[in-house]
Amino acid sequence: MATSIRLKSDIENRLNHLALATGRTKAYYLRELIENGLDDLEDCYLADSIMEKVHKGKEKIYSSKEMKKELGLDS
């Protein structure tokens, strides 16, 4: 899938320098950044979204006691 992005000139310069210095393409490093950073972004932004729902009372929360009982760990 082709995608285009705008980068600040200093970031683009760093990316160009890295690509030239290593003989790899800029696309290679952009893919690496996305593949290796997407998990962290998902964790951060999805957790933030859930916390917003919790604060608004739109997300059910459970106590540890309730979870232990639900999982059969309340012995």
C-alpha positions as CSV (number, residue, x, y, z in Angstrom):
1,M,0.0,0.0,0.0
2,A,1.4,3.3,-1.0
3,T,1.2,6.1,1.6
4,S,2.7,9.5,1.7
5,I,3.6,11.6,4.7
6,R,5.1,15.0,5.3
7,L,8.1,15.2,7.5
8,K,9.8,18.2,9.1
9,S,12.9,19.0,7.2
10,D,15.2,18.1,10.1
11,I,13.6,14.6,10.4
12,E,13.8,14.1,6.6
13,N,17.5,15.1,6.7
14,R,18.2,12.6,9.4
15,L,16.4,9.9,7.5
16,N,18.3,10.8,4.3
17,H,21.6,10.7,6.2
18,L,20.8,7.3,7.7
19,A,19.7,5.8,4.4
20,L,22.9,7.1,2.6
21,A,25.2,6.0,5.5
22,T,23.8,2.5,5.6
23,G,22.9,1.8,1.9
24,R,19.3,1.1,2.8
25,T,16.3,3.0,1.5
26,K,14.3,5.5,3.4
27,A,11.2,3.3,2.9
28,Y,13.1,0.5,4.7
29,Y,13.6,2.7,7.8
30,L,10.0,4.0,7.7
31,R,8.7,0.5,7.6
32,E,10.9,-0.5,10.5
33,L,9.7,2.5,12.5
34,I,6.0,1.7,11.8
35,E,6.3,-2.1,12.4
36,N,8.3,-1.7,15.6
37,G,6.4,1.3,17.0
38,L,2.8,0.4,16.1
39,D,2.4,-1.8,19.2
40,D,3.5,1.0,21.5
41,L,1.2,3.5,19.7
42,E,-1.8,1.1,20.0
43,D,-1.1,0.5,23.6
44,C,-0.9,4.2,24.4
45,Y,-3.8,5.5,22.4
46,L,-6.2,2.6,22.9
47,A,-5.5,2.7,26.7
48,D,-6.2,6.5,26.7
49,S,-9.4,5.9,24.8
50,I,-10.6,3.3,27.3
51,M,-9.6,5.5,30.3
52,E,-11.7,8.3,28.8
53,K,-14.7,5.9,28.6
54,V,-14.1,4.8,32.2
55,H,-14.1,8.4,33.4
56,K,-17.4,9.0,31.5
57,G,-18.9,5.9,33.0
58,K,-19.2,4.2,29.6
59,E,-16.8,1.3,30.4
60,K,-17.5,-1.4,33.0
61,I,-14.7,-1.9,35.5
62,Y,-14.2,-4.8,37.8
63,S,-12.5,-5.2,41.2
64,S,-9.8,-7.8,41.6
65,K,-12.2,-9.7,43.8
66,E,-14.8,-9.8,41.0
67,M,-12.2,-10.9,38.5
68,K,-10.9,-13.7,40.7
69,K,-14.4,-15.0,41.2
70,E,-15.1,-14.8,37.4
71,L,-11.9,-16.7,36.7
72,G,-12.5,-19.3,39.4
73,L,-9.5,-18.1,41.4
74,D,-11.4,-17.1,44.6
75,S,-10.5,-20.1,46.6
